[in-house]
Amino acid sequence: MTVEPGPLLAAINSPDDLKKLAPEQLVQLSDELREFIVHTVSIYGGHFGASLGVVELSVALHYVFNTPYDQLVWDVGHQAYGHKILTGRRDRFPTNRRYGGMSGFPKMSESPYDAFGVGHSSTSIGAALGMAVASDYKKEFDRQHIAVIGDGAMTAGMSFEALNQAGALNNNMIVVLNDNCMSIDPNVGALKEYLTDITTSRTYNKVRDELWNVLGKLSKFGPNPQQIARKVEAAMKATLMKQSNLFEALNFRYFGPVDGHDVQHLVEVLNDLKAIPGPKLLHCVTVKGKGYALAEKDQTLWHAPGLFDKITGEIFTKIPDKPQPPKYQDVFGHTLLELAEANDKIMGVTPAMPSGSSLNIMMAAMPTRAFDVGIAEQHAVTFSAGLATQGLVPFCNIYSSFMQRGYDQVIHDVALQNLHVVFCLDRAGFAGADGPTHHGCYDLAFMRCVPNIVVAAPMNEQELRNLMYTAQLPENAGPFSIRYPRGEGVMPEWRTPLQRVAVGTGRVVHEGEAGGVAILTIGHIGNYAVKAAAALAAEGLDVGHYDLRFCKPLDEEMLLSVARRYRAIVTVEDGCLPGGFGSAVLEFLADHGQHLPLRRLGIPDRVVEHGTQDQLYKECGFDAAGIAQAVREMAACIPAGLPEPALR
């Protein structure tokens, strides 16, 4: 379906076209841009509320600044749809987040207007500062550097580290704080309260407005009333709002708060800021989902609602004709509450993803035992470590790709001290349409090289429940990592009795013909191996299938048994091949003098772009068909006439 842009938007193929408009036309353009985003996302899907909230800001930034020479860095990128549409990608926008199509996030290789690739939060200020320092070094003193960051992303330590350095270096940069009190879920923490105090102080805002009105009439009394204004406003802030010097204490000139939906006023303010040297912070107050009433009302639901009817607001969901498996995240959420009800030492921790991880289930039932620490993965890990020192058992739920940000803390604060922290890594493997910034490719590899830690992955919902139960037992009082993928499992009847799993033991899914090929899997991808084995059985090829469950420690007895029974092995993992599960199996077999032919299937050593999980499995050769083909090729390579293998 073709989505037709409005008359003004249809004529804009670059910011140069945008600059041809009169300031009074920007309101209509903003309306057309918002409608184009609503219509397109309703048909094709994608993130929604965040981009609606910065439509006017996107228009104003490209109207005022000379992009891409002036470098505009968006934080995370959920809100960059308007930016993409205004910078030559309007006609490609329907391919957004689809296999082979446009990325859902800013990406340097996609457009020169995407100054920095983003997908994880809180990187914009540091990146823009690096660009500003480089511009000064190259004597490009006319170049502007703008970082647009949300109040949720501002809670991360990286943001304050960058602000601290930027204030000391005094380079020419602008930080635009997009303040809507939301990330995906409502923001938490003292910074949220601080920003709320600024935006809701009636006294401060009233006096500030009156001050500027008066000073505007005093220009005939002196050549520089702005200098007077700065001094008076600074004194007013210090008197009326003791907290308002947070950014100024870091040597940033603070401006605002301003209405982030008044596009003409934004243009005036941004034009003024261009002329002021040094680091500046513009505080814009916006509404996530602005212009679409339902998205304004339920901002979490409409962060990325899927396909919907833009008129009625009905979100389209398939109604199955039989019971469906739950999402792994929901199995985690309900099981954690079940465990916490039986074990009063269990606590829940997540960095700003309570609904995405389903920790919100425990938060609702046990608000004093479940914590959203904000977008702060490093802190989430160390906070969990602190809980564990006092005999508690924290379940720290972090998306696999975000776990990368807390890796030092896993090693230094948890593993070296052998603390009882359970890491539940959601979205492990391919994350789908979110693409390479969100793929959980590396956790098996980077976790298994850490001392003291157990590294596990369930093949189904029952195994997830049992691994969670096992991880909290006193006998396993050390670091324990459990990874599981985005999306649904395979068991509609998933509420099975909790059972202990012996750490480091796998299970036999199917014992195949001796002297043939064995498939070794870990995690949910084992279900694709089941399909592959069924297809091969129909061809008369009886292959073995073993679900190892643990990448560390490996089931050594099972591996030696497999090496004795079969003549070739195929390993399958939804993780990176270098250093991953297949590598662990190879290392073990080599160390024990077992030299069977072995094929490793998994995520290759390259960047894999976005698409559905099944599309990406197929691309990388480990969907059911790819697994079956690898087994056929290995079976064809087994030499005839070898002695029978020694059976168990």
C-alpha positions as CSV (number, residue, x, y, z in Angstrom):
1,M,0.0,0.0,0.0
2,T,1.3,3.4,-0.9
3,V,1.2,6.2,1.7
4,E,1.0,9.6,0.1
5,P,2.7,12.5,1.9
6,G,1.1,15.9,2.2
7,P,1.9,18.6,-0.3
8,L,4.7,20.2,1.7
9,L,6.3,17.0,2.8
10,A,6.1,15.6,-0.8
11,A,8.4,18.4,-2.0
12,I,11.1,17.7,0.7
13,N,13.8,15.4,-0.4
14,S,16.5,16.9,1.7
15,P,16.9,19.6,4.4
16,D,17.8,22.1,1.6
17,D,14.2,21.8,0.4
18,L,13.0,22.2,4.0
19,K,14.9,25.5,4.3
20,K,12.9,27.0,1.3
21,L,9.8,27.0,3.5
22,A,8.7,30.1,5.3
23,P,8.7,29.8,9.1
24,E,4.9,30.0,9.2
25,Q,4.7,26.9,6.9
26,L,6.5,24.7,9.5
27,V,3.4,24.1,11.5
28,Q,1.6,22.5,8.5
29,L,4.8,20.6,7.6
30,S,4.9,19.2,11.1
31,D,1.3,18.1,10.9
32,E,2.0,16.4,7.5
33,L,5.1,14.6,8.9
34,R,3.2,13.4,11.9
35,E,0.4,12.0,9.8
36,F,2.8,10.3,7.4
37,I,4.5,8.6,10.4
38,V,1.1,7.5,11.9
39,H,-0.2,6.2,8.6
40,T,3.0,4.3,7.6
41,V,3.6,2.7,11.0
42,S,0.0,1.7,11.3
43,I,0.4,-0.3,8.0
44,Y,4.0,-1.6,8.3
45,G,4.8,-1.5,12.0
46,G,7.7,-0.1,13.9
47,H,8.4,2.2,16.8
48,F,5.7,4.8,17.2
49,G,5.3,7.1,20.1
50,A,8.9,8.4,20.4
51,S,9.0,9.8,16.9
52,L,5.6,11.5,17.2
53,G,7.0,13.3,20.3
54,V,9.8,15.0,18.4
55,V,8.2,15.9,15.1
56,E,8.5,19.6,15.7
57,L,12.0,19.3,17.1
58,S,13.1,17.2,14.0
59,V,11.7,19.9,11.7
60,A,13.3,22.7,13.6
61,L,16.7,21.1,13.9
62,H,17.0,20.5,10.1
63,Y,15.5,23.9,9.4
64,V,18.1,25.8,11.5
65,F,21.2,23.7,11.2
66,N,23.3,22.9,8.1
67,T,23.1,19.2,8.3
68,P,25.0,17.0,7.5
69,Y,27.9,19.4,7.8
70,D,26.5,20.3,11.2
71,Q,26.4,17.0,13.0
72,L,23.2,15.8,14.5
73,V,23.4,12.8,16.8
74,W,20.2,11.1,18.0
75,D,20.3,9.0,21.2
76,V,19.0,5.4,20.8
77,G,17.2,6.3,17.6
78,H,13.6,5.2,18.4
79,Q,12.7,8.9,17.8
80,A,14.5,9.4,14.5
81,Y,11.8,8.5,12.0
82,G,11.0,12.2,11.3
83,H,14.7,12.8,10.8
84,K,15.0,10.0,8.3
85,I,11.9,11.1,6.3
86,L,13.3,14.7,6.1
87,T,16.7,13.5,4.9
88,G,15.9,11.8,1.7
89,R,14.4,8.5,2.9
90,R,10.7,9.3,2.7
91,D,10.0,6.9,-0.2
92,R,12.0,4.1,1.5
93,F,10.3,4.6,4.9
94,P,7.7,1.7,4.3
95,T,10.7,-0.7,4.2
96,N,11.7,0.4,7.7
97,R,12.8,-2.6,9.9
98,R,11.9,-5.1,7.2
99,Y,14.3,-7.7,5.8
100,G,16.6,-5.9,3.3
101,G,15.0,-2.6,4.0
102,M,15.8,0.6,5.9
103,S,17.2,0.3,9.5
104,G,14.9,1.3,12.3
105,F,17.8,3.3,13.9
106,P,20.2,5.9,12.6
107,K,23.1,4.2,10.8
108,M,26.1,5.8,9.3
109,S,26.3,3.5,6.3
110,E,22.7,4.3,5.4
111,S,22.9,8.1,5.1
112,P,25.4,10.9,5.6
113,Y,22.7,12.6,7.7
114,D,23.1,9.8,10.3
115,A,26.2,11.2,12.0
116,F,26.5,8.3,14.4
117,G,25.0,4.8,14.5
118,V,22.9,4.2,17.6
119,G,20.7,1.6,19.2
120,H,21.8,1.5,22.8
121,S,21.1,4.6,24.9
122,S,23.2,7.4,26.3
123,T,25.9,7.6,23.7
124,S,24.9,10.8,21.9
125,I,26.6,13.3,24.2
126,G,30.0,11.5,24.2
127,A,29.9,11.0,20.4
128,A,28.9,14.6,19.7
129,L,31.7,15.8,22.0
130,G,34.2,13.7,20.2
131,M,33.0,15.2,16.9
132,A,33.3,18.7,18.4
133,V,36.8,18.2,19.6
134,A,37.7,16.8,16.1
135,S,36.2,19.8,14.4
136,D,38.2,22.2,16.6
137,Y,41.4,20.2,15.8
138,K,40.6,20.5,12.1
139,K,39.9,24.3,12.6
140,E,36.2,23.8,11.5
141,F,35.1,26.4,13.9
142,D,31.8,27.1,12.1
143,R,30.6,23.5,12.6
144,Q,27.8,22.8,15.0
145,H,27.4,19.5,17.0
146,I,24.0,18.6,18.4
147,A,23.1,15.7,20.7
148,V,19.4,14.9,21.1
149,I,18.9,12.8,24.3
150,G,15.8,11.7,26.2
151,D,15.4,12.1,29.9
152,G,15.4,8.3,30.2
153,A,18.8,8.0,28.5
154,M,20.1,10.9,30.7
155,T,19.9,8.5,33.7
156,A,22.8,6.5,32.5
157,G,26.3,7.1,33.8
158,M,27.7,7.6,30.3
159,S,25.6,10.7,29.9
160,F,27.1,12.3,33.0
161,E,30.6,11.2,32.1
162,A,30.2,13.0,28.8
163,L,28.6,16.1,30.3
164,N,31.5,16.3,32.8
165,Q,34.1,16.3,30.1
166,A,32.2,18.6,27.8
167,G,31.9,21.2,30.5
168,A,35.6,21.1,31.1
169,L,36.6,21.3,27.4
170,N,34.3,24.1,26.5
171,N,33.8,23.0,22.9
172,N,30.9,24.2,20.8
173,M,28.1,21.8,21.2
174,I,24.4,21.7,22.0
175,V,22.6,19.1,24.1
176,V,18.9,19.0,23.4
177,L,17.2,17.3,26.4
178,N,13.9,15.8,25.1
179,D,12.0,15.5,28.4
180,N,8.8,13.5,28.2
181,C,9.2,11.5,31.5
182,M,9.3,8.3,29.5
183,S,11.8,5.8,28.0
184,I,9.8,2.6,27.1
185,D,8.4,2.5,30.6
186,P,8.0,5.5,32.9
187,N,11.3,6.9,34.0
188,V,12.5,6.4,37.6
189,G,15.0,8.0,39.9
190,A,16.1,11.3,41.4
191,L,16.8,12.9,38.0
192,K,13.2,12.4,36.9
193,E,12.1,14.3,40.0
194,Y,14.6,17.0,39.4
195,L,13.5,17.6,35.8
196,T,9.9,17.5,37.0
197,D,10.6,20.2,39.5
198,I,12.1,22.4,36.8
199,T,9.2,21.9,34.4
200,T,6.5,22.3,37.0
201,S,7.8,25.3,39.0
202,R,5.1,27.9,38.3
203,T,7.0,30.6,40.1
204,Y,10.2,30.0,38.1
205,N,8.5,29.8,34.7
206,K,6.3,32.9,35.4
207,V,9.1,35.0,36.6
208,R,11.3,33.9,33.7
209,D,8.7,34.8,31.1
210,E,8.1,38.2,32.7
211,L,11.9,38.8,32.9
212,W,12.3,38.2,29.1
213,N,9.2,40.4,28.3
214,V,10.7,43.3,30.3
215,L,14.2,42.9,28.9
216,G,12.8,42.9,25.4
217,K,11.6,46.4,26.0
218,L,14.9,47.6,27.4
219,S,17.0,47.1,24.3
220,K,17.1,50.8,23.6
221,F,18.9,51.4,26.9
222,G,21.9,49.4,26.0
223,P,23.6,47.4,23.3
224,N,23.6,44.1,25.1
225,P,20.4,43.4,27.1
226,Q,21.1,39.6,26.7
227,Q,24.1,39.9,29.0
228,I,21.8,41.5,31.6
229,A,19.2,38.8,31.0
230,R,21.7,36.0,31.6
231,K,22.9,37.5,34.9
232,V,19.4,38.1,36.2
233,E,18.1,34.7,35.1
234,A,21.0,33.0,36.8
235,A,20.3,34.8,40.0
236,M,16.6,33.9,39.7
237,K,17.4,30.2,39.2
238,A,19.7,30.2,42.2
239,T,17.0,31.9,44.4
240,L,13.9,30.1,43.2
241,M,15.2,26.7,42.3
242,K,18.1,25.4,44.2
243,Q,18.3,22.3,42.1
244,S,18.4,24.2,38.8
245,N,22.2,24.5,38.8
246,L,22.9,20.8,38.1
247,F,23.8,21.4,34.4
248,E,25.3,24.8,35.1
249,A,27.5,23.2,37.7
250,L,28.9,21.1,34.9
251,N,29.6,24.3,33.0
252,F,26.7,24.0,30.6
253,R,24.6,27.0,29.8
254,Y,21.0,25.9,30.6
255,F,18.1,27.1,28.5
256,G,14.5,26.2,29.1
257,P,12.3,24.5,29.7
258,V,10.7,25.3,26.3
259,D,7.6,23.8,24.6
260,G,9.0,21.1,22.3
261,H,5.8,21.2,20.2
262,D,6.0,24.9,19.3
263,V,8.0,24.6,16.1
264,Q,8.3,28.3,15.4
265,H,9.6,29.1,18.8
266,L,12.0,26.2,18.6
267,V,13.4,27.7,15.4
268,E,14.0,31.0,17.2
269,V,15.6,29.5,20.2
270,L,17.9,27.2,18.1
271,N,19.0,30.1,16.0
272,D,19.9,32.0,19.1
273,L,21.8,29.1,20.5
274,K,23.9,28.8,17.4
275,A,25.5,32.1,18.1
276,I,26.5,31.3,21.7
277,P,29.8,29.6,22.1
278,G,30.6,26.7,24.4
279,P,28.5,23.8,25.7
280,K,24.8,24.5,26.0
281,L,21.7,22.5,27.1
282,L,18.2,23.1,25.7
283,H,15.5,21.6,27.9
284,C,12.5,20.7,25.6
285,V,9.3,19.4,27.2
286,T,7.5,17.1,24.9
287,V,4.7,14.5,25.0
288,K,5.5,11.0,23.8
289,G,2.9,10.0,21.2
290,K,2.0,13.6,20.6
291,G,-0.9,14.1,18.1
292,Y,-2.3,10.5,18.5
293,A,-4.5,10.5,21.5
294,L,-4.3,6.8,22.3
295,A,-0.5,7.0,22.2
296,E,-0.4,10.0,24.5
297,K,-2.7,8.1,26.9
298,D,-0.8,4.8,27.1
299,Q,2.7,5.6,26.1
300,T,4.2,2.2,27.0
301,L,1.7,0.2,24.9
302,W,2.2,2.6,22.0
303,H,6.0,2.6,22.1
304,A,5.9,-0.1,19.4
305,P,2.3,-1.4,19.0
306,G,2.6,-3.4,15.9
307,L,0.1,-2.9,13.1
308,F,-3.1,-1.0,13.9
309,D,-6.1,0.8,12.5
310,K,-5.1,4.5,12.7
311,I,-8.8,5.6,12.8
312,T,-10.1,3.4,15.5
313,G,-6.8,2.6,17.2
314,E,-7.5,-1.1,17.2
315,I,-4.2,-3.0,17.4
316,F,-4.3,-6.0,15.1
317,T,-3.6,-9.3,16.8
318,K,-4.0,-12.7,15.4
319,I,-6.7,-14.8,17.3
320,P,-5.4,-18.3,17.3
321,D,-7.8,-21.3,17.0
322,K,-5.9,-23.2,19.7
323,P,-3.8,-22.5,22.8
324,Q,-0.5,-20.8,22.0
325,P,2.9,-20.9,23.7
326,P,3.7,-17.9,25.9
327,K,6.6,-15.5,25.4
328,Y,9.7,-16.6,27.2
329,Q,9.7,-13.2,29.0
330,D,6.3,-13.9,30.5
331,V,7.4,-17.4,31.6
332,F,10.3,-15.7,33.3
333,G,8.0,-13.1,34.9
334,H,5.5,-15.5,36.3
335,T,8.1,-18.0,37.4
336,L,10.1,-15.4,39.2
337,L,7.1,-14.4,41.2
338,E,6.3,-18.0,42.0
339,L,9.9,-18.5,43.2
340,A,9.9,-15.3,45.2
341,E,6.7,-16.3,47.0
342,A,8.5,-19.5,48.2
343,N,11.9,-17.9,48.8
344,D,12.0,-14.6,50.6
345,K,15.6,-14.0,49.7
346,I,14.8,-13.5,46.0
347,M,14.9,-10.0,44.6
348,G,14.3,-8.7,41.0
349,V,16.4,-6.1,39.2
350,T,16.1,-4.6,35.7
351,P,17.7,-1.6,33.9
352,A,14.6,0.3,32.6
353,M,12.9,-2.8,31.0
354,P,10.2,-3.9,33.5
355,S,7.5,-4.5,30.8
356,G,10.0,-5.7,28.2
357,S,11.4,-8.3,30.6
358,S,8.1,-8.9,32.4
359,L,9.6,-8.1,35.7
360,N,6.6,-5.8,36.1
361,I,4.7,-8.9,37.2
362,M,6.8,-9.1,40.4
363,M,7.0,-5.3,40.7
364,A,3.2,-5.2,40.9
365,A,2.9,-8.0,43.5
366,M,6.1,-7.2,45.5
367,P,7.1,-3.6,45.0
368,T,9.7,-3.6,47.8
369,R,11.5,-6.6,46.2
370,A,11.7,-5.6,42.5
371,F,13.7,-2.7,41.2
372,D,13.9,-0.7,38.0
373,V,17.2,1.1,38.3
374,G,16.9,3.1,35.1
375,I,19.0,2.9,32.0
376,A,22.1,1.8,33.9
377,E,23.2,-1.7,33.1
378,Q,26.5,-1.4,34.9
379,H,24.8,-0.2,38.1
380,A,22.1,-3.0,37.8
381,V,24.9,-5.6,38.0
382,T,26.8,-4.0,40.9
383,F,23.6,-3.2,42.7
384,S,22.7,-6.9,42.4
385,A,26.2,-7.8,43.7
386,G,25.6,-5.6,46.7
387,L,22.3,-7.4,47.4
388,A,24.0,-10.7,47.1
389,T,26.7,-9.8,49.7
390,Q,23.9,-9.6,52.3
391,G,22.6,-13.1,51.6
392,L,19.9,-12.2,49.1
393,V,19.4,-13.8,45.7
394,P,18.9,-11.1,43.0
395,F,17.6,-12.1,39.6
396,C,19.2,-9.5,37.3
397,N,17.2,-9.4,34.1
398,I,19.0,-7.6,31.2
399,Y,18.7,-8.0,27.4
400,S,21.6,-9.9,26.1
401,S,22.8,-7.1,23.9
402,F,22.6,-4.7,26.9
403,M,24.5,-7.1,29.1
404,Q,27.6,-6.1,27.0
405,R,27.5,-2.8,28.8
406,G,27.8,-4.4,32.2
407,Y,30.5,-6.9,31.4
408,D,33.2,-5.5,33.6
409,Q,30.8,-5.6,36.6
410,V,30.0,-9.2,35.8
411,I,33.6,-10.1,36.1
412,H,34.9,-7.7,38.8
413,D,31.9,-7.3,41.0
414,V,30.2,-10.7,40.8
415,A,32.3,-13.5,39.4
416,L,35.6,-12.7,41.1
417,Q,33.8,-12.5,44.4
418,N,31.7,-15.6,43.5
419,L,28.4,-13.9,44.5
420,H,25.0,-15.5,44.1
421,V,23.6,-13.3,41.3
422,V,21.3,-14.9,38.6
423,F,21.5,-13.2,35.2
424,C,18.5,-13.8,33.1
425,L,19.4,-12.6,29.6
426,D,16.3,-11.9,27.5
427,R,16.4,-11.4,23.7
428,A,19.4,-13.8,23.3
429,G,20.2,-14.6,19.7
430,F,18.6,-12.7,16.9
431,A,16.4,-9.9,18.1
432,G,14.5,-9.6,14.8
433,A,13.6,-6.2,13.3
434,D,15.7,-4.2,15.8
435,G,18.8,-5.5,14.0
436,P,22.4,-5.7,14.9
437,T,22.4,-3.2,17.8
438,H,20.0,-5.5,19.6
439,H,21.0,-9.0,18.5
440,G,22.2,-11.0,21.5
441,C,25.0,-12.7,19.6
442,Y,27.8,-12.7,22.1
443,D,26.7,-13.7,25.6
444,L,27.5,-17.5,25.4
445,A,31.1,-16.5,24.3
446,F,31.7,-13.7,26.7
447,M,30.1,-15.4,29.7
448,R,31.7,-18.9,29.4
449,C,35.3,-17.4,29.7
450,V,34.5,-15.9,33.1
451,P,35.5,-17.9,36.2
452,N,32.9,-19.3,38.6
453,I,29.9,-18.7,36.4
454,V,27.4,-21.2,35.2
455,V,26.2,-20.6,31.6
456,A,22.9,-22.2,30.6
457,A,20.1,-22.0,28.0
458,P,16.7,-23.7,28.0
459,M,15.2,-25.4,25.0
460,N,11.7,-24.7,26.1
461,E,9.6,-23.1,28.8
462,Q,9.8,-26.1,31.2
463,E,13.5,-26.0,31.0
464,L,13.5,-22.2,31.7
465,R,11.4,-22.7,34.8
466,N,13.6,-25.6,36.0
467,L,16.8,-23.6,35.4
468,M,15.5,-20.6,37.3
469,Y,14.5,-22.9,40.2
470,T,17.9,-24.5,40.1
471,A,19.8,-21.2,40.0
472,Q,18.3,-19.9,43.2
473,L,19.0,-23.0,45.3
474,P,21.6,-22.6,48.1
475,E,23.8,-25.3,46.6
476,N,24.3,-23.1,43.5
477,A,25.3,-19.9,45.4
478,G,27.5,-18.4,42.7
479,P,27.0,-16.5,39.4
480,F,24.5,-18.2,37.1
481,S,23.5,-17.0,33.6
482,I,20.3,-18.2,31.8
483,R,19.7,-17.0,28.3
484,Y,16.5,-17.2,26.2
485,P,15.2,-15.6,23.0
486,R,12.7,-13.0,22.1
487,G,9.2,-14.3,21.3
488,E,7.2,-17.4,21.9
489,G,8.3,-20.8,23.2
490,V,6.9,-24.1,22.2
491,M,4.7,-25.3,25.1
492,P,1.1,-24.0,25.5
493,E,0.9,-26.0,28.7
494,W,4.0,-24.5,30.3
495,R,3.1,-24.4,34.0
496,T,5.0,-27.6,34.8
497,P,6.2,-28.6,38.3
498,L,9.5,-27.0,39.2
499,Q,12.4,-29.5,39.2
500,R,16.1,-29.3,40.0
501,V,18.5,-29.7,37.1
502,A,21.9,-31.1,37.9
503,V,24.3,-28.3,36.8
504,G,26.4,-29.4,33.8
505,T,24.1,-32.1,32.5
506,G,22.4,-32.3,29.2
507,R,19.5,-34.5,28.0
508,V,19.0,-36.9,25.1
509,V,16.3,-35.7,22.8
510,H,16.8,-38.6,20.4
511,E,19.4,-41.3,20.3
512,G,20.3,-41.9,16.6
513,E,21.8,-44.6,14.7
514,A,25.3,-45.6,15.8
515,G,28.0,-44.6,13.4
516,G,26.0,-41.7,12.0
517,V,25.7,-38.0,12.8
518,A,24.8,-36.4,16.1
519,I,23.3,-32.9,16.5
520,L,24.4,-31.0,19.6
521,T,22.3,-28.0,20.5
522,I,21.9,-25.4,23.2
523,G,18.9,-23.3,23.9
524,H,15.7,-22.7,21.9
525,I,17.3,-23.3,18.6
526,G,17.2,-27.0,19.5
527,N,13.5,-27.0,18.4
528,Y,14.7,-26.3,14.9
529,A,17.0,-29.3,15.2
530,V,14.0,-31.4,16.1
531,K,12.3,-30.4,12.9
532,A,15.5,-31.1,10.9
533,A,15.8,-34.5,12.5
534,A,12.2,-35.3,11.6
535,A,12.8,-34.3,7.9
536,L,15.9,-36.4,7.8
537,A,14.1,-39.4,9.4
538,A,11.6,-39.2,6.5
539,E,14.6,-39.7,4.2
540,G,15.9,-42.7,6.2
541,L,18.6,-40.9,8.0
542,D,18.4,-41.5,11.8
543,V,20.4,-38.8,13.5
544,G,21.0,-38.3,17.2
545,H,20.0,-35.1,19.0
546,Y,21.4,-34.0,22.3
547,D,20.3,-30.8,24.2
548,L,23.4,-29.8,26.2
549,R,21.6,-27.1,28.2
550,F,24.9,-25.9,29.7
551,C,27.7,-24.2,27.8
552,K,29.6,-24.1,31.1
553,P,30.2,-26.5,32.6
554,L,29.7,-28.9,29.7
555,D,28.3,-32.3,30.2
556,E,31.6,-34.1,29.7
557,E,30.2,-37.6,30.1
558,M,27.6,-37.0,27.4
559,L,30.2,-35.5,25.0
560,L,32.5,-38.5,25.4
561,S,29.6,-40.8,24.9
562,V,28.6,-39.0,21.7
563,A,32.2,-39.1,20.5
564,R,32.2,-42.9,21.0
565,R,28.8,-43.6,19.4
566,Y,28.9,-41.3,16.3
567,R,31.3,-40.5,13.5
568,A,30.4,-36.9,12.9
569,I,28.9,-34.0,14.9
570,V,26.9,-30.8,14.0
571,T,26.7,-28.2,16.7
572,V,23.9,-25.6,16.5
573,E,23.6,-22.3,18.6
574,D,21.8,-19.0,18.3
575,G,25.0,-17.2,19.2
576,C,28.3,-16.1,17.6
577,L,30.5,-18.9,16.3
578,P,33.8,-17.5,17.5
579,G,34.2,-18.6,21.1
580,G,30.7,-19.9,21.5
581,F,29.1,-23.2,22.2
582,G,30.5,-25.0,19.2
583,S,33.9,-23.8,20.1
584,A,33.5,-25.1,23.6
585,V,32.6,-28.6,22.3
586,L,35.6,-28.5,19.9
587,E,38.0,-27.5,22.7
588,F,36.7,-30.3,24.9
589,L,36.9,-33.0,22.3
590,A,40.4,-31.9,21.2
591,D,41.6,-31.8,24.9
592,H,40.4,-35.4,25.2
593,G,41.9,-36.8,22.0
594,Q,38.6,-37.0,20.2
595,H,39.0,-35.9,16.5
596,L,35.6,-36.4,14.9
597,P,34.6,-34.3,11.9
598,L,32.5,-31.4,13.3
599,R,30.5,-28.7,11.7
600,R,29.5,-25.6,13.7
601,L,26.3,-23.7,12.9
602,G,25.5,-20.4,14.4
603,I,25.9,-16.6,13.9
604,P,28.9,-16.0,11.6
605,D,31.7,-13.5,12.3
606,R,30.0,-10.6,10.6
607,V,27.3,-8.0,11.2
608,V,23.9,-9.6,10.5
609,E,21.3,-7.0,9.6
610,H,17.6,-6.9,10.6
611,G,14.8,-9.2,9.6
612,T,12.5,-11.7,11.2
613,Q,14.2,-14.4,13.3
614,D,13.3,-17.1,10.8
615,Q,14.7,-15.0,7.9
616,L,18.0,-14.5,9.8
617,Y,18.2,-18.2,10.8
618,K,17.9,-19.1,7.1
619,E,20.4,-16.4,6.0
620,C,23.0,-17.9,8.4
621,G,22.2,-21.5,7.6
622,F,20.8,-22.8,10.9
623,D,17.1,-22.9,10.3
624,A,15.6,-26.4,10.1
625,A,16.5,-26.7,6.4
626,G,20.0,-25.5,7.0
627,I,20.6,-27.9,9.9
628,A,19.2,-30.8,7.8
629,Q,21.5,-29.9,4.9
630,A,24.6,-29.7,7.2
631,V,23.8,-33.2,8.5
632,R,23.4,-34.6,5.0
633,E,26.8,-33.1,4.0
634,M,28.5,-34.5,7.2
635,A,26.9,-37.9,6.6
636,A,28.1,-38.0,3.1
637,C,31.7,-37.4,4.3
638,I,31.8,-40.4,6.7
639,P,34.2,-42.9,5.1
640,A,32.8,-46.3,4.4
641,G,34.4,-49.4,5.9
642,L,35.4,-47.9,9.2
643,P,35.1,-50.1,12.3
644,E,32.0,-49.8,14.3
645,P,32.1,-47.1,17.0
646,A,32.4,-48.2,20.6
647,L,28.9,-47.9,22.1
648,R,28.2,-46.8,25.7
